[in-house]
Amino acid sequence: MFNVAIVGATGAVGEELLRVIEEYEIPVKKLVPLASKRSVGVEVEFKGEKLKVKELTCEVFEEEEIDIAFFSAGGSVSAKFAPCAAEAGAVVIDNTSYFRMNPDVPLVVPEVNPEDIALWKKTGIIANPNCSTIQMVISLAPLHKEFGIKRVEVATYQAVSGAGKKGMEELFEQMRAIFNFKLDKKVEEREVFPWQIALNVIPHIDKFQDNGFTREEMKMVNETNKIMHTNFEIAPTCVRVPVLRSHSEAITIYCEKDVDVEKAKEVLENFEDIKVIDNPENNEYPMPIIATDTDYVYVGRIRKDLFNSKVLHFFNVADQLRVGAATNAVRIAKKWIEMEGK
């Protein structure tokens, strides 16, 4: 049995962690919800019990004898407090971007590179990848093994919940304003997105870099190759869309071998935590409303390129709060427990 802490327990991912830890039957002896001082005393629910949030400090991990600490409260919080948790003897599973590209910190998607979890002892920290990266590498892994991927081109369609509760609230408020014919005022009051998100799409997530790509796009490039131990060429375009939950991706892969659509479907269907939905005659394909509140990556619209026999196109969708965050973190914890024999 383990003493488990959730840092950022009142946030969108923190709430999902509480649910997923229970669903995946992590053997919890004691669960300690942690957050900033302003959230102290707020109640969260775990296994039907109300738990009061405690203040996040360096000392709390030793005081509560924490074995597993999930961090999901922003990079600056992880930078300050994750080393404290590790020094106190906990394994840290960090959902922020802060440690992802640290060469001493494993970056893990359990379906793809579970063996990297063994590297956790270097720092006591395991990094959880970016949500868009997670669902992409799960679908790339079996295809790479079968056809040998050389290049990936991807356009994402990312839900507003990827920007947290405030992102969802901003979409709600703007939609309400549209229905009340008061949108101009709400556009002026926007805080989360650079432009109106209601009835719009924004080809801009995170800060633009000198190379013209955004930080979100560069995460997909760098994290994918670290997880898969590859050197793919990756060309991403990340787009925010007015969907509440579940990210979608249109992916094109350039392969070393000629691709075969039926073989692609077969290897995807047989891969862990993938569901193929590909029946265009009946309008059956992956969509956010199918993926939301599930733990699968849904893949469909699988087709060979019209002009190049070594190019395959497909569409994938996954719930980024679960598959792209909480569920991946809990799967890491389960695998860590198995590997450590605890």
C-alpha positions in Angstrom: 0.0 0.0 0.0 1.2 3.5 -0.9 0.9 7.0 0.5 0.0 9.1 -2.6 0.1 12.8 -3.0 -1.5 14.8 -5.8 0.0 18.3 -6.3 -2.6 20.5 -8.0 -5.5 18.4 -6.7 -8.0 21.1 -7.5 -7.1 21.6 -11.1 -8.6 19.9 -14.2 -5.9 17.2 -14.4 -5.8 16.8 -10.6 -9.5 16.0 -10.5 -9.0 13.4 -13.3 -6.1 11.9 -11.3 -8.4 11.3 -8.3 -10.8 9.4 -10.5 -8.2 7.4 -12.5 -6.2 6.3 -9.4 -9.4 4.9 -8.0 -10.5 3.3 -11.3 -7.0 1.7 -11.9 -7.1 0.4 -8.3 -3.7 1.8 -7.3 -3.1 0.4 -3.8 -3.5 3.6 -1.8 -3.0 3.6 1.9 -3.4 7.3 2.2 -4.1 10.0 -0.4 -2.9 13.6 0.3 -4.3 16.3 -1.9 -1.9 19.3 -2.1 -2.2 22.8 -3.6 -1.3 26.4 -3.0 -2.1 28.2 0.2 -5.3 29.8 -1.3 -6.8 26.3 -1.9 -6.1 24.9 1.6 -9.3 23.5 3.1 -11.0 23.0 -0.2 -12.5 19.5 -0.3 -11.9 16.9 -3.0 -13.4 13.4 -3.2 -11.6 10.1 -3.4 -13.4 6.7 -3.0 -16.5 8.4 -1.6 -14.5 10.2 1.1 -14.1 14.0 1.4 -10.5 15.0 1.8 -9.3 18.5 2.7 -6.5 20.0 0.5 -3.3 20.7 2.4 -0.7 23.3 1.6 2.1 22.3 -0.7 5.5 22.6 1.1 8.8 20.8 0.8 8.3 19.4 4.3 4.9 17.8 3.6 6.3 14.9 1.6 8.4 13.7 4.5 5.7 14.5 7.1 3.1 12.5 5.2 5.7 9.7 4.2 4.7 10.0 0.6 5.7 7.1 -1.7 4.2 8.4 -5.0 3.7 12.1 -5.9 1.8 13.2 -8.9 2.6 16.7 -10.0 0.2 18.7 -12.1 0.3 22.3 -11.0 2.6 24.0 -13.5 6.3 24.0 -14.4 7.4 26.5 -11.8 5.7 24.5 -9.0 7.4 21.3 -10.2 10.8 23.0 -10.5 10.6 24.0 -6.8 8.8 21.1 -5.1 9.4 18.0 -7.2 13.1 17.7 -6.1 11.9 18.0 -2.4 9.5 15.1 -3.0 12.2 13.0 -4.6 14.6 13.8 -1.8 12.0 12.7 0.7 11.9 9.3 -0.9 8.9 9.6 -3.2 8.9 8.7 -6.9 7.6 11.9 -8.7 5.5 11.6 -11.8 5.5 15.0 -13.2 2.8 16.2 -15.7 4.5 19.5 -16.6 7.0 20.3 -19.3 9.7 21.2 -16.8 11.7 18.0 -16.7 10.7 16.4 -20.0 13.9 17.1 -21.9 16.3 16.6 -19.0 18.5 13.7 -20.1 18.5 12.2 -16.6 14.7 12.1 -16.4 12.8 9.4 -18.3 10.0 10.6 -20.5 7.5 7.7 -20.6 4.4 6.5 -22.4 4.0 3.0 -20.9 2.6 1.4 -24.1 5.7 2.6 -26.0 8.8 2.8 -23.8 8.0 1.1 -20.4 11.7 0.1 -20.0 12.7 3.7 -19.6 10.9 3.8 -16.2 13.9 2.0 -14.8 15.9 5.2 -15.2 13.8 6.9 -12.5 16.4 6.4 -9.8 18.8 8.9 -11.3 16.6 11.8 -10.1 13.6 10.2 -8.5 11.4 11.8 -11.2 9.5 10.4 -14.2 8.2 12.9 -16.7 4.7 12.6 -18.3 4.8 13.9 -21.9 2.7 16.5 -23.6 -0.8 15.4 -24.2 -0.6 15.7 -28.0 2.6 13.8 -28.0 1.2 10.9 -26.0 -1.7 10.1 -28.3 0.5 10.5 -31.4 3.3 8.2 -30.3 0.9 5.5 -29.2 -0.4 5.4 -32.8 3.0 5.8 -34.4 4.7 3.0 -32.4 3.1 0.0 -34.2 3.3 1.6 -37.6 7.0 2.4 -37.1 7.6 -1.2 -36.2 5.8 -2.4 -39.3 6.8 0.1 -42.0 9.7 2.1 -40.6 8.7 5.8 -40.3 11.1 8.5 -41.6 9.0 11.6 -41.4 5.8 12.7 -39.6 3.5 15.6 -40.5 0.7 16.4 -38.0 -2.0 19.0 -37.6 -3.6 19.0 -34.2 -7.2 20.1 -33.3 -6.8 20.8 -29.6 -9.7 21.2 -27.1 -10.0 24.2 -24.8 -9.6 22.0 -21.7 -6.0 21.7 -22.7 -5.7 25.2 -21.3 -7.3 24.1 -18.1 -10.6 25.1 -16.4 -10.2 28.7 -17.4 -10.0 27.7 -21.1 -13.3 25.9 -20.8 -14.9 28.8 -18.9 -13.8 31.2 -21.6 -15.4 29.2 -24.3 -18.6 28.9 -22.2 -18.7 32.6 -21.6 -18.2 33.5 -25.2 -20.9 31.0 -26.4 -23.3 32.5 -23.8 -22.4 36.0 -25.1 -23.1 34.8 -28.7 -26.6 33.6 -27.7 -27.2 36.8 -25.9 -25.9 39.0 -28.8 -23.1 40.4 -26.5 -20.0 38.9 -28.0 -18.0 42.1 -28.5 -17.8 42.6 -24.7 -16.7 39.1 -24.1 -14.0 39.2 -26.8 -12.6 42.3 -25.0 -12.5 40.4 -21.7 -10.7 37.3 -23.0 -7.9 36.1 -20.8 -6.8 32.6 -22.0 -6.7 32.7 -25.8 -5.3 35.4 -28.0 -8.5 35.6 -30.1 -12.1 34.6 -29.8 -12.3 30.8 -29.5 -16.1 30.5 -29.9 -17.0 29.6 -33.5 -13.3 30.0 -34.4 -10.0 28.1 -34.7 -6.7 29.5 -33.6 -3.4 28.2 -35.2 -1.5 29.2 -32.2 -0.8 27.3 -28.9 1.9 28.5 -26.5 4.6 31.0 -27.5 6.1 31.4 -31.0 9.8 30.5 -31.3 12.4 32.1 -33.5 12.0 29.2 -36.0 8.4 30.1 -36.6 7.0 27.1 -34.7 5.4 27.4 -31.3 6.6 25.8 -28.0 3.7 23.3 -28.2 4.8 22.2 -31.7 8.5 21.9 -30.6 7.3 19.7 -27.7 5.9 17.3 -30.2 9.1 17.2 -32.2 11.5 16.8 -29.3 9.4 14.6 -27.0 8.4 12.1 -29.7 12.0 11.4 -30.6 13.0 11.1 -27.0 10.2 8.6 -26.2 10.6 6.5 -29.3 14.4 6.7 -29.4 14.2 7.8 -33.0 15.3 10.8 -35.1 12.1 11.3 -37.2 11.6 14.5 -39.1 8.4 15.9 -37.6 6.4 18.9 -38.9 3.6 19.9 -36.5 0.9 22.6 -36.7 -1.0 22.9 -33.4 -4.5 24.5 -33.6 -6.9 25.3 -30.8 -10.5 24.5 -31.7 -13.8 25.2 -29.8 -14.2 21.7 -28.5 -14.4 21.2 -24.7 -12.5 18.0 -24.4 -10.4 15.5 -26.4 -7.7 16.4 -28.9 -7.7 15.3 -32.5 -4.8 14.9 -34.9 -4.5 14.5 -38.7 -1.2 12.6 -39.2 0.8 11.8 -42.3 3.7 9.4 -42.1 6.5 8.8 -44.7 7.8 5.3 -44.4 10.8 3.3 -45.6 8.6 0.5 -47.0 5.4 0.6 -49.1 2.4 0.9 -46.8 -0.6 -1.5 -46.8 -3.8 -0.1 -45.4 -5.1 -3.5 -44.1 -1.8 -4.3 -42.5 -1.8 -0.8 -40.9 -5.3 -1.5 -39.5 -4.2 -4.8 -38.2 -1.1 -3.6 -36.3 -3.1 -0.7 -34.8 -5.9 -2.9 -33.7 -3.5 -5.3 -32.0 -1.6 -2.5 -30.2 -2.3 -1.8 -26.5 -4.9 0.9 -25.8 -5.8 1.7 -29.4 -9.2 1.3 -30.9 -9.7 1.4 -34.7 -12.9 3.1 -35.9 -12.7 3.1 -39.7 -15.9 2.5 -41.5 -16.5 5.6 -43.7 -19.4 4.0 -45.5 -21.4 4.2 -42.3 -19.8 7.6 -41.2 -17.8 5.8 -38.5 -14.5 7.5 -37.6 -12.8 8.9 -34.5 -14.4 12.1 -32.9 -14.0 13.9 -29.6 -17.5 12.9 -28.5 -16.4 9.2 -28.8 -13.1 9.6 -27.1 -14.1 11.8 -24.2 -14.0 10.1 -20.7 -12.3 7.0 -22.1 -8.7 5.7 -22.0 -8.1 4.8 -25.6 -6.5 6.4 -28.6 -9.1 6.1 -31.5 -7.6 5.8 -35.0 -9.5 6.0 -38.3 -9.6 7.5 -41.8 -6.6 5.2 -42.5 -5.6 5.6 -46.2 -2.7 5.4 -48.5 -1.5 8.5 -50.2 -2.7 9.1 -53.8 0.7 9.7 -55.2 3.3 8.0 -53.0 3.1 4.3 -52.0 5.2 4.9 -48.9 2.9 7.5 -47.4 0.0 6.8 -45.0 -2.6 9.2 -43.7 -4.8 8.7 -40.6 -6.8 10.6 -37.9 -6.6 10.0 -34.2 -8.5 11.3 -31.2 -8.0 10.9 -27.5 -9.2 12.4 -24.2 -6.2 14.7 -23.4 -7.2 15.0 -19.7 -7.1 11.2 -19.3 -4.9 9.5 -22.0 -2.9 12.7 -22.4 -2.4 13.4 -18.7 -4.0 11.6 -15.8 -4.3 8.1 -17.2 -0.8 8.1 -18.6 0.6 9.2 -15.3 -1.4 6.5 -13.4 -0.2 3.8 -16.0 3.3 5.0 -15.3 2.7 4.5 -11.5 1.2 1.0 -12.1 4.2 0.0 -14.2 6.6 1.4 -11.7 4.9 -0.6 -8.9 5.3 -3.8 -11.1 8.9 -3.1 -12.0 10.0 -2.3 -8.4 8.2 -5.4 -7.1 6.3 -3.3 -4.6 
